[in-house]
Amino acid sequence: MAPKLYYSEVSPPARSVLLTAKALELELDLKPVNLFGGEHLTPEFLKMNPQHTVPTLDDNGYHLWDSHAINIYLASKYGKNDNLYPKDPQKKGIVDQRLFFNASVIQPRMGAIVRPILREGEKSISQDKSDNILAAYDFLESFLEGHDYMAGDSLTIADLCLVASLSSISGLIPITQNKYERLSKWLHRMQQLPYYVEANQVGSDKLVGFLQSKLA
């Protein structure tokens, strides 16, 4: 049976898993979760994932959450080769560092902007929060020096995780081409992936549009 993915298409972490599955040519049994309706708080969902987050993976009874962990698992188990998640310790180390950067820097800084808009009705983004995102862009620009992709010269799950986040937050804090030339080219490169629109852009556009409507 195909692994089940409990997800919301507006969630950047969930979209990163959709991108990884497409890159692996892996079919997933997609299970949309209505977060506003509390479907992630049902006893059945909490039994799978007590943190009640999406995405959550159910691979024939094996339950896993956190998008980075899910993507590592899927690439390791279902990859036809190790291109997306290298086995070489040094190459793998760079991919892991980029994943941890997304988890510990990009996502928290993005959450500090998005959560108050959604939960508290904030109508503007403070300068310090905007500056924190721009500082993260600075780091990403440096990661791309001499390389086309975030962890080297080929696509990895680091790119797929980061683009899911950046495609959304850049709708609020733009990535200006004159300042972030490498990052802009990378984002354009990612947008050319044949599965990008279906797996990421549709959901990202919905999230950005909703957030912009709240800020208007």
Secondary structure by P-SEA (a helix, b strand, c coil): ccbbbbcccccaaaaaaaaaaaaaccccbbbbbcccccccccaaaaaaccccccccccccccccccaaaaaaaaaaccccccccccccaaaaaaaaaaaaaaaccaaaaaaaccccccccccccccaaaaaaaaaaaaaaaaaaccccccccccccaaaaaaaaaaaaaaacccccccccaaaaaaaaaaaaccccccccaaaaaaaaaaaaaaac
